Amino acid sequence: MSPRPDSPRPDDPRPDSTRPDDRRPERPGPDEQRPESPRPDSPRPDDPRPGSPGSLGGLRVLDLATLFAGPMAATLLGDFGAEVIKVEHPVRPDPSRGHGPAKDGIGLWWKVLGRNKRAITLDLSRPGGRATLLRLAATADVVIENFRPGTLEKWDLGWPELSAANPRLVLARVTAFGQFGPYAHRPGFGTLAEAMSGFAALTGEPDAPPTLPPFGLADSVAGLATAYAVLTALAARDRTGAGQVVDMAIIEPILAVLGPQPTWYDQLGYVQERTGNRSANNAPRNTYRTADGAWVAVSTSAQSVAERVMRLVGRPELAEEPWFATGAQRAEHADVLDEAVGGWIAARDRAEVLAAFEKAQAAVAPVQDVRDVLADPQYQALDTVTTVDDPELGPLRMQNVLFRLSGTPGAIRWAGRPHGADTDAVLTELGLGPDELRALREEGAL
């Protein structure tokens, strides 16, 4: 459901039409009616408009990137009001359009990754495409690209040319290894970052091979980091008036979220090993199977929670052991603690386990697949997965915007658009006439 019932109208010129004394949470609460399609006064899904009431309304972003990290950063900016123009090759569109399952020949991943973006085609390697991109860049605030280093320069579209066209421009360059260094010109994807960063070495059972995630983890983390970097650069531009280059290497953000691995090794020579679902820092911490064949996850990062769990499972004496006093010492006795917790859980159905843990104020969660997620009452209350009306597929469900803002909420205004659907509209707004559009098509630039 998008936009929110309490959001300003997308065609409202005011930056925030919600009065400070009359603000409600961005998403409706569990007792409020949740409509299943956009309001009549929102943009029609087949007629996307650049205006938006979100926090980033007024920003224009050119998304030249493909696959996941760069495009995800642009999606996050678009969710909160930026006008995002997705620029794709006329013949070779973003490969994410063909990734994963499709319905009626329409890629579903693209519907999520391409949401809130106007889709145009442009061949940047042709003179007309280059000239048109520079005209677009002169009107933009941000360009996001993920070509290998030197590719834009080969087309005379590097930072000197882009900044000359628009000194206030922020250029975000997202690559596997960054813009310099011995690996800079290698091809790379998020999988390589998951391997190089240490993530795979830490993931999996001790006696099993290193494990890679079955989804784009490193790309997603890099997408979040790129959106943060872009906003940081824009904040600096507000002070200095000048744009700058963001150099984002996908191998770096995932390393940042793995904890103090380099510091541990630097100071202690300590190398963390694979421990499966266990933790080297606390116990009990694992997944446990219930009597009805389901699974739950238990965490005891806080000492008080660990003590409650042992009382709940009928083993209070373990909490009196000297080694129980710290998380690291408990982790050294994980076999004993897992046997106590796992045995108690194995004798009960999942519903009983969850209820008992909640009553004891101990931390537990069901291990859920996507079917469970969609039925989960907490996710439903937060409207974490919302419904978007799409002219190609009808109502479809996808993850909502990433967080709630009380005054300038984000919204999914439309799902991913067909390849090149907005080319004529965007370029006409730029000032190109029918003859120029015809010439660009004859050149193969559109």
C-alpha positions as CSV (number, residue, x, y, z in Angstrom):
1,M,0.0,0.0,0.0
2,S,1.7,3.1,-1.2
3,P,1.8,6.0,-0.5
4,R,0.7,6.2,3.2
5,P,-2.8,7.4,4.2
6,D,-1.2,10.2,6.2
7,S,1.4,11.2,3.6
8,P,1.2,14.6,1.8
9,R,-0.3,14.3,-1.7
10,P,2.5,13.6,-4.3
11,D,1.3,16.7,-6.3
12,D,1.2,18.9,-3.2
13,P,3.9,21.6,-3.6
14,R,4.4,21.9,0.2
15,P,7.5,20.0,1.5
16,D,5.5,18.7,4.5
17,S,1.7,19.2,4.5
18,T,1.4,17.4,7.9
19,R,1.0,19.8,10.8
20,P,3.5,19.1,13.7
21,D,0.7,18.8,16.2
22,D,-1.3,16.4,14.0
23,R,1.4,13.9,12.9
24,R,0.8,10.2,13.0
25,P,3.3,7.3,12.4
26,E,4.1,6.9,8.8
27,R,2.6,3.5,8.5
28,P,-0.9,2.7,9.9
29,G,-1.1,0.8,13.2
30,P,-2.6,-2.7,13.5
31,D,-6.1,-1.3,14.2
32,E,-6.2,1.1,11.2
33,Q,-7.6,0.1,7.9
34,R,-4.9,-0.6,5.3
35,P,-6.0,-0.1,1.7
36,E,-4.6,-2.4,-0.9
37,S,-3.9,0.1,-3.6
38,P,-2.7,3.7,-4.0
39,R,-5.1,6.6,-3.2
40,P,-6.8,8.2,-6.1
41,D,-4.7,11.4,-5.7
42,S,-1.4,9.5,-5.8
43,P,0.5,9.2,-9.1
44,R,-1.0,6.5,-11.4
45,P,1.4,3.6,-11.7
46,D,1.4,4.1,-15.5
47,D,2.1,7.9,-15.1
48,P,5.1,8.4,-12.7
49,R,5.6,12.0,-11.8
50,P,9.0,13.3,-10.4
51,G,7.4,15.2,-7.6
52,S,7.3,13.6,-4.1
53,P,6.6,14.7,-0.6
54,G,9.4,12.7,0.9
55,S,12.5,13.9,2.7
56,L,14.6,13.8,-0.4
57,G,12.0,15.5,-2.7
58,G,13.8,17.8,-5.1
59,L,16.9,15.6,-5.6
60,R,17.5,14.1,-9.0
61,V,19.5,10.9,-9.2
62,L,20.8,9.3,-12.4
63,D,21.1,5.5,-11.9
64,L,23.6,4.2,-14.5
65,A,24.4,1.1,-12.5
66,T,23.4,-2.5,-13.1
67,L,22.6,-5.5,-10.9
68,F,22.4,-4.7,-7.2
69,A,24.6,-2.5,-5.1
70,G,24.4,0.7,-7.1
71,P,20.8,0.3,-8.1
72,M,19.8,-0.5,-4.6
73,A,21.3,2.7,-3.4
74,A,19.3,4.6,-5.9
75,T,16.2,2.7,-4.8
76,L,16.7,3.7,-1.2
77,L,17.0,7.4,-2.3
78,G,13.9,7.1,-4.4
79,D,11.9,5.6,-1.6
80,F,12.2,8.9,0.3
81,G,11.4,11.2,-2.5
82,A,14.3,11.6,-4.8
83,E,13.5,11.6,-8.5
84,V,15.5,8.6,-9.8
85,I,16.0,8.2,-13.6
86,K,17.2,4.7,-14.5
87,V,19.5,4.8,-17.5
88,E,19.8,1.5,-19.3
89,H,21.4,0.4,-22.6
90,P,18.9,0.3,-25.4
91,V,19.7,-3.4,-26.2
92,R,21.2,-4.7,-23.0
93,P,19.0,-3.7,-20.0
94,D,19.9,-4.1,-16.4
95,P,20.5,-7.8,-15.9
96,S,18.4,-7.7,-12.8
97,R,15.3,-7.7,-15.1
98,G,16.1,-11.3,-15.8
99,H,17.4,-12.5,-12.4
100,G,15.3,-14.9,-10.5
101,P,11.7,-16.0,-11.0
102,A,9.5,-14.2,-13.5
103,K,5.7,-14.0,-14.0
104,D,4.3,-13.7,-17.6
105,G,7.9,-13.0,-18.7
106,I,8.3,-10.1,-16.4
107,G,11.1,-10.3,-13.8
108,L,9.9,-9.9,-10.3
109,W,13.2,-8.8,-8.8
110,W,13.2,-5.8,-11.1
111,K,9.8,-4.8,-9.8
112,V,11.4,-4.3,-6.4
113,L,14.8,-2.9,-7.4
114,G,13.3,-0.6,-10.1
115,R,10.6,0.9,-8.0
116,N,10.2,4.6,-7.8
117,K,12.5,5.0,-10.9
118,R,11.7,6.4,-14.3
119,A,13.2,4.1,-17.0
120,I,15.0,5.5,-20.0
121,T,17.4,4.1,-22.5
122,L,20.7,5.7,-23.6
123,D,23.8,4.2,-25.2
124,L,26.6,6.2,-23.5
125,S,29.3,4.9,-25.9
126,R,27.7,6.8,-28.8
127,P,28.2,10.6,-29.3
128,G,24.5,11.4,-29.0
129,G,24.2,9.3,-25.9
130,R,27.2,11.0,-24.3
131,A,25.9,14.5,-25.1
132,T,22.5,13.6,-23.8
133,L,23.9,12.2,-20.5
134,L,25.9,15.4,-20.0
135,R,22.7,17.4,-20.5
136,L,21.0,15.2,-17.9
137,A,23.9,15.4,-15.5
138,A,23.7,19.2,-15.6
139,T,20.2,18.9,-14.1
140,A,21.0,16.2,-11.6
141,D,22.3,16.1,-8.0
142,V,23.7,12.5,-8.1
143,V,25.0,10.0,-10.6
144,I,25.5,6.4,-9.5
145,E,27.5,4.1,-11.7
146,N,29.2,0.7,-11.4
147,F,31.3,0.4,-14.6
148,R,34.8,-1.0,-14.3
149,P,37.3,1.8,-13.6
150,G,38.2,3.7,-16.8
151,T,35.0,2.9,-18.6
152,L,33.4,6.3,-18.2
153,E,36.7,7.9,-19.0
154,K,36.9,5.9,-22.2
155,W,33.6,7.5,-23.2
156,D,34.8,11.0,-22.1
157,L,32.3,10.9,-19.3
158,G,34.7,10.8,-16.4
159,W,34.7,13.1,-13.4
160,P,36.3,16.1,-15.2
161,E,33.6,16.1,-17.9
162,L,30.7,15.5,-15.4
163,S,31.9,18.1,-12.9
164,A,32.4,20.6,-15.7
165,A,28.8,20.1,-16.7
166,N,27.7,20.4,-13.1
167,P,30.1,21.4,-10.4
168,R,27.5,20.5,-7.7
169,L,27.2,16.9,-8.9
170,V,28.0,14.0,-6.6
171,L,29.3,11.0,-8.5
172,A,29.0,7.6,-6.7
173,R,31.3,5.0,-8.2
174,V,30.4,1.5,-7.0
175,T,32.8,-1.3,-8.0
176,A,34.0,-4.6,-6.5
177,F,37.4,-3.4,-5.6
178,G,37.4,0.4,-5.7
179,Q,38.9,2.8,-8.2
180,F,42.6,2.0,-7.5
181,G,44.8,-0.8,-6.2
182,P,46.1,-4.0,-7.8
183,Y,42.6,-5.5,-8.2
184,A,40.8,-2.4,-9.4
185,H,40.3,-3.5,-13.0
186,R,39.3,-7.1,-12.2
187,P,35.6,-8.0,-12.8
188,G,33.9,-8.8,-9.5
189,F,30.6,-9.4,-7.8
190,G,29.3,-9.5,-4.2
191,T,30.1,-13.2,-3.9
192,L,33.8,-12.3,-4.2
193,A,33.4,-9.7,-1.4
194,E,31.7,-12.3,0.8
195,A,34.7,-14.6,0.3
196,M,37.5,-12.0,0.6
197,S,36.1,-10.1,3.6
198,G,36.1,-13.1,5.9
199,F,32.4,-13.6,6.0
200,A,32.5,-17.0,4.3
201,A,35.3,-18.2,6.5
202,L,33.2,-17.4,9.6
203,T,30.0,-19.0,8.3
204,G,29.1,-22.6,8.5
205,E,29.8,-25.6,10.7
206,P,33.4,-26.1,12.1
207,D,33.9,-29.3,10.1
208,A,32.1,-28.1,6.9
209,P,33.2,-25.9,4.0
210,P,33.0,-22.1,4.2
211,T,29.4,-21.0,3.4
212,L,28.3,-18.3,1.0
213,P,24.8,-16.6,1.5
214,P,22.1,-17.6,-1.0
215,F,21.3,-13.9,-1.7
216,G,23.2,-10.7,-2.4
217,L,24.4,-9.9,1.1
218,A,27.6,-7.9,0.2
219,D,25.8,-6.1,-2.6
220,S,22.9,-5.1,-0.2
221,V,25.3,-3.9,2.5
222,A,27.2,-1.9,-0.1
223,G,23.9,-0.5,-1.4
224,L,23.0,0.8,2.1
225,A,26.5,2.2,2.5
226,T,26.4,3.9,-0.8
227,A,23.1,5.6,0.0
228,Y,24.7,6.8,3.3
229,A,27.8,8.0,1.4
230,V,25.7,9.9,-1.1
231,L,23.8,11.7,1.6
232,T,27.1,12.5,3.4
233,A,28.5,14.0,0.2
234,L,25.3,16.0,-0.3
235,A,25.5,17.4,3.2
236,A,29.0,18.5,2.5
237,R,27.8,20.1,-0.7
238,D,25.3,22.1,1.3
239,R,28.2,23.7,3.1
240,T,30.8,24.0,0.4
241,G,28.7,24.3,-2.8
242,A,30.9,21.7,-4.5
243,G,30.2,18.1,-5.5
244,Q,32.6,15.3,-5.1
245,V,33.3,11.6,-6.0
246,V,32.2,8.7,-3.8
247,D,34.5,5.7,-4.2
248,M,32.6,2.6,-2.9
249,A,34.3,-0.8,-3.0
250,I,31.9,-3.6,-2.4
251,I,34.6,-5.5,-0.5
252,E,34.7,-2.9,2.3
253,P,31.2,-2.4,3.8
254,I,30.8,-6.1,4.5
255,L,34.1,-6.1,6.3
256,A,32.9,-3.2,8.4
257,V,29.9,-5.2,9.7
258,L,31.9,-8.3,10.6
259,G,32.9,-6.8,13.9
260,P,36.5,-6.1,15.3
261,Q,38.2,-9.0,13.4
262,P,41.3,-6.9,12.3
263,T,41.7,-5.4,15.8
264,W,41.4,-8.8,17.5
265,Y,44.1,-10.2,15.2
266,D,46.3,-7.1,15.5
267,Q,46.3,-7.0,19.2
268,L,46.0,-10.7,20.1
269,G,46.7,-12.7,17.0
270,Y,43.2,-14.1,17.4
271,V,41.4,-15.5,14.4
272,Q,37.7,-16.3,14.8
273,E,36.8,-19.7,13.6
274,R,33.5,-21.1,12.2
275,T,31.1,-22.1,15.0
276,G,27.9,-22.9,13.2
277,N,25.0,-21.3,14.9
278,R,26.9,-20.9,18.1
279,S,28.7,-17.8,19.2
280,A,32.2,-17.4,20.7
281,N,30.8,-14.6,22.9
282,N,27.8,-16.1,24.6
283,A,25.8,-19.2,25.1
284,P,23.2,-20.7,24.9
285,R,22.9,-19.3,21.4
286,N,21.7,-21.7,18.7
287,T,18.7,-22.9,16.7
288,Y,16.7,-25.7,18.4
289,R,14.1,-28.1,16.9
290,T,10.7,-28.3,18.6
291,A,8.5,-31.4,19.0
292,D,6.4,-30.5,16.0
293,G,9.4,-30.3,13.7
294,A,9.7,-26.5,13.7
295,W,12.8,-24.5,14.7
296,V,13.4,-21.6,17.1
297,A,16.4,-19.4,17.7
298,V,17.6,-18.4,21.2
299,S,20.0,-15.7,22.1
300,T,21.5,-14.9,25.5
301,S,23.7,-11.9,24.8
302,A,22.6,-10.4,28.2
303,Q,23.5,-12.1,31.4
304,S,20.1,-11.6,32.9
305,V,18.5,-13.3,29.9
306,A,20.8,-16.3,30.1
307,E,19.8,-16.8,33.7
308,R,16.1,-16.6,32.9
309,V,16.5,-19.2,30.2
310,M,18.2,-21.7,32.6
311,R,15.4,-21.1,35.1
312,L,12.8,-21.6,32.4
313,V,14.3,-25.0,31.2
314,G,14.5,-26.3,34.8
315,R,18.3,-26.0,35.2
316,P,18.8,-23.1,37.6
317,E,21.9,-24.8,39.1
318,L,23.8,-24.1,35.9
319,A,23.4,-20.4,36.4
320,E,25.2,-20.8,39.7
321,E,28.3,-22.2,38.1
322,P,31.3,-19.9,38.3
323,W,31.8,-20.2,34.5
324,F,28.3,-18.9,33.9
325,A,29.3,-15.4,35.0
326,T,30.5,-14.2,31.5
327,G,29.4,-14.8,28.0
328,A,32.8,-16.0,26.8
329,Q,32.9,-18.6,29.6
330,R,29.4,-19.7,28.9
331,A,30.4,-20.2,25.3
332,E,33.2,-22.6,26.4
333,H,30.4,-24.8,28.0
334,A,28.0,-24.6,25.0
335,D,27.6,-28.4,24.9
336,V,26.2,-28.5,28.4
337,L,23.9,-25.5,27.8
338,D,22.7,-26.6,24.4
339,E,21.8,-30.0,25.8
340,A,19.8,-28.4,28.6
341,V,18.0,-25.9,26.4
342,G,17.7,-28.2,23.4
343,G,16.2,-31.0,25.4
344,W,13.6,-28.8,27.0
345,I,12.6,-27.3,23.6
346,A,12.5,-30.7,21.8
347,A,9.8,-31.9,24.2
348,R,7.4,-29.1,23.3
349,D,5.6,-27.7,20.3
350,R,6.8,-24.4,18.9
351,A,3.8,-22.4,20.1
352,E,4.3,-23.6,23.6
353,V,8.0,-22.8,23.5
354,L,7.4,-19.3,22.2
355,A,4.7,-18.6,24.8
356,A,6.9,-19.9,27.6
357,F,9.9,-17.8,26.6
358,E,7.8,-14.7,26.2
359,K,6.3,-15.2,29.7
360,A,9.8,-15.6,31.1
361,Q,11.0,-12.5,29.2
362,A,13.7,-14.6,27.5
363,A,14.8,-13.9,23.9
364,V,13.4,-16.3,21.3
365,A,12.2,-16.1,17.7
366,P,10.7,-18.7,15.3
367,V,12.9,-19.6,12.4
368,Q,10.7,-18.4,9.6
369,D,10.6,-18.8,5.8
370,V,8.9,-16.2,3.6
371,R,5.5,-17.8,4.1
372,D,5.8,-17.3,7.9
373,V,7.1,-13.7,7.4
374,L,4.0,-12.7,5.4
375,A,1.8,-14.1,8.1
376,D,3.8,-12.7,11.1
377,P,1.6,-10.3,13.1
378,Q,4.6,-8.0,14.0
379,Y,5.5,-7.6,10.3
380,Q,1.9,-7.1,9.5
381,A,1.6,-4.4,12.2
382,L,4.6,-2.6,10.8
383,D,3.4,-3.1,7.2
384,T,6.9,-4.3,6.5
385,V,5.7,-6.1,3.4
386,T,3.2,-3.9,1.6
387,T,1.0,-4.1,-1.6
388,V,1.8,-2.0,-4.7
389,D,-0.6,-1.7,-7.6
390,D,1.3,-2.4,-10.8
391,P,-0.1,-1.9,-14.3
392,E,1.6,-5.0,-15.7
393,L,1.0,-7.5,-12.9
394,G,-1.7,-6.0,-10.8
395,P,-1.4,-5.9,-7.0
396,L,2.0,-7.3,-5.9
397,R,3.7,-7.5,-2.5
398,M,7.2,-6.3,-1.7
399,Q,9.3,-5.0,1.2
400,N,8.2,-1.6,2.2
401,V,10.5,1.5,2.6
402,L,13.3,0.8,5.1
403,F,12.2,2.9,8.1
404,R,9.4,5.2,9.3
405,L,9.6,9.0,9.5
406,S,6.9,10.8,11.3
407,G,7.1,14.1,9.3
408,T,8.4,13.3,5.8
409,P,7.6,9.6,5.2
410,G,8.8,7.6,2.3
411,A,6.5,5.7,-0.1
412,I,6.5,3.2,-2.9
413,R,4.9,5.3,-5.7
414,W,5.2,2.6,-8.4
415,A,7.0,-0.7,-9.0
416,G,9.7,-1.2,-11.6
417,R,8.8,0.2,-15.0
418,P,9.2,-1.5,-18.4
419,H,12.5,-1.1,-20.2
420,G,12.7,2.5,-21.6
421,A,9.1,3.3,-20.7
422,D,9.9,6.9,-19.8
423,T,12.6,7.8,-22.4
424,D,10.5,10.2,-24.5
425,A,8.9,11.9,-21.4
426,V,12.2,12.5,-19.6
427,L,14.1,13.7,-22.7
428,T,11.3,15.9,-23.7
429,E,11.3,17.5,-20.3
430,L,15.0,18.0,-20.8
431,G,14.2,20.1,-23.9
432,L,14.8,17.6,-26.7
433,G,12.4,18.0,-29.6
434,P,11.0,15.3,-31.9
435,D,13.7,15.7,-34.5
436,E,16.4,15.3,-31.9
437,L,14.8,12.2,-30.5
438,R,14.5,10.8,-34.0
439,A,18.1,11.5,-34.7
440,L,19.2,9.8,-31.5
441,R,17.2,6.7,-32.4
442,E,18.6,6.6,-35.9
443,E,22.1,6.8,-34.3
444,G,21.3,3.9,-32.0
445,A,21.8,6.1,-28.9
446,L,18.2,5.4,-27.6
